[in-house]
Amino acid sequence: MAENFVADVLICGAGAAGLTLAIDLARRGVSFRLIDKIDGPFRGSRGKGIQPRTQEVFEDLGLIDRLVAIAGLYPPQREYRHEGGWTDSVVVESGPPTPAEPYHIPLMAPQFLTEGVMRERLAELGGRPAFGCELIGFEQDGEGVTAHIRAAAGEETVRARYLVGADGGRSFVRRALDIGFPGKTLGVRAMVADVVLTGLGRDAWHRFNEGSMGRQMSICPLAGTDLFQLQAPIPLEGDVDLSAEALSTMVAGRLGRDDVRVHSVAWASAYDMNARLADRYRVDRVLLVGDAAHVHPPTGGQGLNTSIQDAYNLGWKLAAVVAGASDALLDSYEEERRPIAAGMLGLATRLLDAARQGDMRRGREVHQLDIGYAGSSLAMETPERTGGLLPGDRAPDAPVRGAAGQPTRLFTLFKGPHWTLLGYQAARELAPPRRGLHIHTLGPRGDILDEGGCVRDAYGLAPGDWALVRPDGYLGGIVGAGRVDALEGYFRKVGLE
């Protein structure tokens, strides 16, 4: 007798990670249900930085242009001196775009605007989150997960093949699985508030008393809004008043001036900074993504971006398994993503230590363009390569031209839920077509022309080589001339039968 599944995947948590996963599943035709216990969309700015690698993800998911339209660039950082005057500097170091890396500058977009764009994209694909629906329990067996949900209309029990906990640092799903969440509280308690404020211009990110944890204050204009984000360390103990009047008093005291006033508060929160990483990302048919698996201090703008990329890594794997690939494919999710989160936690903690000293600078390391999965079980090379681009690395972009004469880019060829196989001066007939795989050959008789040599330079392919690009934009494998048949075992592993 067939199982009565409500959905293939139940996603608990409709923040950025849950929305990314829902969008990716929706475009793949995988049924899902997206729930969140809060009554409506998150209203705060908490994660406001969109790093270049996440911009590439958003291009693939079909929402980068509308996000850029409402976002903005980070203004210069203005540090006020005790003796008067100030010094302006760039917040994030960046260089010009290149053919291989078209996005090179982090964007500023308050989290509520980013998630609004994501919900709009999800609606285009036929999905929407169900707010006010709380997961209160679940059990799993060899076929699926039985979940118990409480909503205003009452309680219901639903059945799904998989459950994904995208429900934040206090994750119910993680605690129900009894997964350890080791790490540390970093000895910093802070407040963040989105406010209407007068007395400061919107041309700079204003920073006062850098290096003093007792008096430090940051006031940043939020792109796409008329709000400012106010951030400041606060005492480790005791209640904190986050009303407009109390925040105005705090601002006056820390700035030493009374011309800057908070008139209203749109959202505010006080929190302890933590760095924690879940012991496991998966227990059978239940998986964790985003803050449910790792929490970061806000320094470096890594938390939101790491969470989105978790879901982007998991989406195509869940879809493949639902369609018949081996369930073992899901083991590669933790294998690939947990080390990345560990690295990002280390980076954010180091930047927090620098911020305490008043000397935080963000370089290329925050862009997440150098993240890869070298050594992954999904990285294949035949024969072994001694240098250059390797399986597991991010697949670079490059301008190319179609054989019909129209300009395009590799990212345009990659865009969508499919795999891509690139043959460099290779015979197309050597790679039999199959569902879910787009095949392109580059060269004089190919369908794609590498006139500027950008593909050659970025990928380091020799004539006859084939490069297999995963749906999430990383290199799955590189095989040499005459070895395309070696990909057959790989195709079986990932469900490309």
Secondary structure, 3 states (H helix, E strand, C coil): CCCCCCEEEEEECCCHHHHHHHHHHHHCCCCEEEEECCCCCCCCCCCCEECHHHHHHHHHHCCHHHHHHHCEECCCEEEECCCCCEEEECCECCCCCCCCCCCCCCEECCHHHHHHHHHHHHHHCCCCCEECCEEEEEEECCCCEEEEEEECCEEEEEEEEEEEECCCCCCHHHHHCCCCCCEEEEEEEEEEEEEEEECCCCCCEEEECCCCCCCCEEEEECCCCCCEEEEEEECCCCCCCCCHHHHHHHHHHHHCCCCCEEEEEEEEEEEEEEEEECCCCEECCEEECHHHCEECCCCCCCHHHHHHHHHHHHHHHHHHHHCCCCHHHHHHHHHHHHHHHHHHHHHHHHHHHHHHCCCCCECHHHCCCCCCCCCCCCCEEECCCCCCCCCCCECCCCEEEECCCCEEEHHHHHCCCCEEEEEECCCHHHCCCCCCEEEEEECCCCCEECCCCHHHHHHCCCCCCEEEECCCCEEEEEECCCCHHHHHHHHHHHCCC
